[in-house]
């Protein structure tokens, strides 16, 4: 087992200029979502209306952060797409559709908050119709991770160490199927809770996950962040085992999928994540 430097990786600085050059549309969208945080947080501070015992503006804030991280991560990975991909017609149309889906999601989330109604699990006829439509848009925007995985996998000129390239591809590829399973199951329920008090007021710090029952958002969180967790594991494998040894990473990948499965079954069983912390 050898320790190696991480200078085998393309270390072009992740400055705004480089992100704009690699994927300008997604970068600008990410910046827009981050910019929206200030007025949305302000609205939450001055607006006393609640849903699930928390401010009606908490969901838009969470989605602005989550979607900004998602699109900016794709913008980082765009540097390893095959040369010229961003200029191809199919890609521009597809990314335009993904961006449109994200903007429509945000319009609905902000609109629902402004009207003081739940954006998700809204049992009114209009709310349910919009919820179904938003589910389709969510699959579309999440599919970008799978498209990026496919494109990076077929690019033989990334310059990445094999284990790092594999970790990026696998991490991106797992997002869509894991998210469809976990989020799709959650959408078939009448809320993200399984047992316990139907309130987000006393949830786990930062995440808000239920502490007295199951919460399907836990497995959903790990699913959507496979594109972050697995590349970090790939970098760790590179540093410890070298650029060509991929078995430790593959074992780590199996353990990660097992973690998603465990938290999913745990929630369905009505058990809280980290319940031992009280």
N, C-alpha and C positions, 0 to 999 in steps of 0.2 A: 504494500500500500504506500503510495507516494503522495506527497503534498506538492502541488504545482501552483504556479501563478495563474491568475485569471486573465492574463493579457492575450490569450488566444482568441478572445471574443472581440467582435467589432465594437470598439469602445467610443465611437463617435458620440460626443456629448449630447445628452437629451435636452438641448435647449429648444426654446420655442421655434426658432428659425429652422432647426433640423426636423422638428415634428411637422411644421408647415410644409417643408419640402417633401417629406415622405408621404403624408396624407393630409393635405390642407383642409378638406371638408370635415373630416372627423375631428381634427384638432380644433377647428373653429367651433364646432358643435360642443365639444367638451368645455371650451372656454365660456361659451354661452350658458351652459348648464351651471358652471361654477359661479358665473356672474349673477344668475337668478337666485343664488343662495341668500344673498344679502336681503333683498326685499321679501323673500319668503320667510326667512327667520324673523324679520321685523314684524311681518304679518302675524306670525305665531305669538309674538310677545304682546301685541296690542289687541288681538282678537281672542276673546274669551270662550268662543265656541269649542266644543269638544266632540270627539268621536272615539269610542273605545276608551274613554277616560283620559285621553291625551288631546292636545290641540289638533284641530282639523288640518293644520299645516304641517304636521309631523311627517305624513306620508310623502308630500311633494319634496320635502327636504331630503328624506332618505333616498328617493328615486333620483333626485338631482345629483347627489353624491355618487350613488351606485352607477348611474348611466354615464356620468362624467368619467369615472374611473374606467368603465368598460370601453368607451370610445377612445379615450386617450391611450389606453393599453394597446388597442388595435393600431392606433397611429404609431406607437413605438414599434410594434411588430411589422408594420408596413414596410420598413426598410429591408425586410427579408423576403418580400414578395418577388416573383420573377421580374426581371427588368422589363419595364414598359407596361406592367399590368395596370397601373393606375390610369393609363391613357387609353386603355381599350374601351370600346363602346359598351360592352356588356358590363364591365366593372363600374363604369360611371352611372349607368342606369340602375344597377343593383345597389350601389352605395347610396344613390339618391333615394331609393325606396326604403332602405334601412334608416336613413336620416329622417325621412318623412314619417316612418313608423314611430320613431323616438319623439319627434315633435308632437305628433298626435297624442301619444301617451301623456306627455307633459301638459298639453292643453287640457285634456280631460282631468288629470290630477289637480291641476291648478283651478280649473273650473269647478270641480266638485268641492274643493276646499273653500273657494269663494262663496259657494252656495250652502256651505255647512252640512254637506251630505257625504256619506262614505263613498270613496271611489271604487272600492272593491267590496264584494259581497253585498251590494246594494240591491235589495229585494224588490224595488219598484220595477215595473215593466220596462221603462226606459233605462234604468240602471242596469238591469240584467242584460238587455240587448247590447248596451255599450260594453259591458264587461266581457261578453263573448267576443265582440269585435276587438277589444283590447288584447284578448288572449291570442287571437290570430296575429295581431301586430307584434306581440311579444315574441312569438315563434319566429317571425320574420327578422326582427332585430337580433335575436339570439343566434340565428343561422349564420350571421356574419363571422362568428368564431369558427364555425365548421368550414366556411369558404376559405378563410385565412389558413386554417390547418391544411386544407387540400393544396392550396397554392404554394405555401412554404415547403410542404413535403416534396412537391415536384420540382422545386428549385435546387439544382445541384451546385449553385454558385453563391450560397449564403455566406460562406466563409466561417460558419459556426462549427465548433467542435461537435462531433456526432452526438454525444450525449445531450448537449445543450439544444441542438436542433430537435432531437427527438422529444425532449421535455416540452419545448414550445409547441410542437405539433400535437403531441398527445394531450397536453393541457387544453389547448384550443378545441381539439376534437371532442373532448369529453363534456364540454360545457353544454352543448345542445341536447344530447340524449339524457344526461343526468338531470338537467333543468326541466325538460319536457316531462320526465317521470315525476319528479318531486313537485314542481309547480302545477303540473296537470292534475295530480292527485289532490293537491290543496284546493284547486279551483272547483273540484267536485264536492267539497265540503261547504258548510255555511260559515266558515271562518278558519283562521289558522290554528285555533286552539283545539286540543283533544283532551277534554276533561279540564278540571281546574276552573278558576274564575275567568270569565270572558272579559278581561280587561288588560290593557297594556300599561296601566299606571305603575305597577310594581314589578315590571319586567327586569331581566338581567341588565346590568349597567351597560350603556352604550348601544347594545343591540336591541334591548327591549323584549327579549325572548321570555316566555312564561316560565315562572319558577315553581308553579304549583300544579303543573300538568304538562301534557305534550304540546309542542309547538312545531308545526310543519315548516316554519321559516328557517329552522336550523339547517336541515338537510338542503333546503333551497339555497341557502347562503354558501355552503361548501360547494355545491354543484356549480353555481355561477362563478365561483372564484377558483375553479380548477385551473384556469388560464393564468393564475398568479401563483398558486401553491406549487404546481408541478414544475414550472420553470425554476423556481427557487430550489426545489429538490434537485433539479438537473445541475444547477450551479454548484450545489453542495457536493454532488457526486463527482463533478469535474474537479473540484478542489481536492477531494480526498482520494478518489480512485483513478483519476486520469480521464483523458478525452475520449478514449475508445471503449472503456469498460461501462457497459450499460445495464448489466444485471442488477446492481444495487438500485438504480433508478427504477427499473421495472418492478422490483419488489416494493419500492416505496409507492409506486403507482397503484399496485394492488391493495396496499394498506390504505391508501387514500380513498379508493372506491369502497373499500370495506367500511371506512369511517362514514362515508355518505350513507351507505346502506344501514349501518348501525343507528345513526341519528334519525334516519327515516323511520325505521321500525320502532325505535324508542318513542318517537313522537306519536306514531299510530297506536302505540300501547298506552298512551296517556302519561308517559314518564317525562319529567323535565330534563333538559340538557343540563349537566353539571348539578343535578339535584342534590348531590352530597354537600354542596356549598350552602344549602338551605335557601 
